Amino acid sequence: MIIANSRICYPLYANGTVMVFTQSNSCPFKLEDETDLGRLMAFFGQIRDRLVIFLADSHERIGPDMMHWEMTQCDINKDVELNDWFQYTGLKVQLRHLDHLFRLYIKSTGKCTVCRVEESRNPKKLVIDAINDIFNPVERLEKQSAMQAKKISEIHNMLSQLLPLSARGRGNQGVCMHPVVATQNHELVSGRRRLEALK
């Protein structure tokens, strides 16, 4: 099935899973501003509309709402326009770094020849969240940083509650965790010695 400049496939599985594959190599979607985000969401709406027609689901009870779709894989690319002679170089490079996969190759889009730099991603999260991460990468990093700070704070609170208890459990073995406690103990001991000396 064709929607605009993209080819769409809908494999259906016996367990009720519907996979949606889109191919838009020659005319990829722009990912620059809110207008591009609107076009991409409208495209997903068209995909769902064709799926409803394909399944003859006029009441839209079979297919889940688009907000519950999960994005399993996508390619983010940047094209640099080149002279047509570069097609003959056959340049193809693939690089894997940690959990990232990058590709660099020469491609003819029909109108021109481009050098495409591409990153293959496997978000495996809700479509809305995956798209938000693509359009707002800084926000994603800020969320990760805030989550790590929260976990560190929780660990610190747990340790601060456990350490005074463990110090109390050892009795008078000369180990104190807080200087205030050590000062109070020292004053108590010196006070006892004074009392014993007076006796």
Secondary structure as UniProt FT lines:
FT   STRAND          2..3
FT   TURN            4..5
FT   STRAND          6..9
FT   TURN            14..15
FT   STRAND          21..23
FT   HELIX           34..54
FT   TURN            55..56
FT   TURN            58..59
FT   HELIX           66..68
FT   STRAND          70..71
FT   STRAND          74..82
FT   HELIX           84..89
FT   STRAND          92..97
FT   TURN            98..99
FT   STRAND          100..108
FT   STRAND          113..121
FT   STRAND          125..126
FT   HELIX           127..135
FT   HELIX           137..169
FT   HELIX           179..198
//
